[in-house]
Amino acid sequence: MTFGRSPFLRPRPVDDPAVRLFGFHHAGGSSAVYYPFVRHLPADWDLLLLDLPGRGRRAARPQHDDMADVVATAVADVLPWVEDGTPFVLFGHSMGAVVALETARTLEGLGRHPRWTGVSGRVAPLHPGVGPVPLHTLDDPDLLDVMLSLGGMPERVTEATDFLDRFLRTVRADLKAVDNYRPDPARSPLCSPLTVFGGTQDAWAPASAMHLWRRETRGRFAQKFFPGGHFYFLDAGFPALAGQVTGQVESCLDVVDAQVA
């Protein structure tokens, strides 16, 4: 399957994969954050990492600041890759958790059912949040301080003025989309299984609050936590996270296979 200039980073194309995994990045991030995943996933898994507009492979396109537009873009990008019957799963961290959830929900509404969705580093949609003010409303110095405190970006970013200005515009638009995201509390939960991941020291997605994600699915629900903060998987944690993702997905596939048999 080929599609001209793809919005996906595809580190190791697999022609006839057992599973197709779509990854959605955090606010201000890009597909590159998940590149190390490819070294730790099964060889017959196809990893597709999406760049939303405004970064990575879509750096020249203006970014979205509304979650409905973000999700519509993600769904349009994913749809051509789920038409061949390959089992597919979704994973997103922080802002990407919301994108993964709402993309899965939209795809289910279109009759394309993911086998599993993984969400990481983000409180549940109906949780009131943990910050005193919406992050996108902070001035540049305060917003930069918050981003640096979360980790996931080198401190030397402050030395490159042009890059820093572009980064702050991008992350502010992403955070506006997240901060203004208001899901309908009466909407239907997912049919597919859902697993929540997080860091035990993540103040922005505290482990004690993550059980509220249970409301987002009628399927199997699990929680998995790792030592570390918001970007727990960047501290030598990719093998552990990839192992848990693999185990969760394979157990869901086993259940489907057993039902079919």
Secondary structure, DSSP 8 states (H G I E B T S, - for coil): ---SS-SEE-SS--SS-SEEEEEE--TT--GGGGGGGGGTS-TTEEEEEE--TTSGGGTTS----SHHHHHHHHHHHHGGGGSS---EEEEEETHHHHHHHHHHHHHHHTT---SEEEEES---TTS--SSSS-GGGS-HHHHHHHHHHH-SS-GGGGG-HHHHHHHHHHHHHHHHHHHT----TTS--BSS-EEEEEETT-TTS-GGGGGGGGGGBSS-EEEEEESSSTTGGGTTTHHHHHHHHHHHHHHHHHHHHHHH-
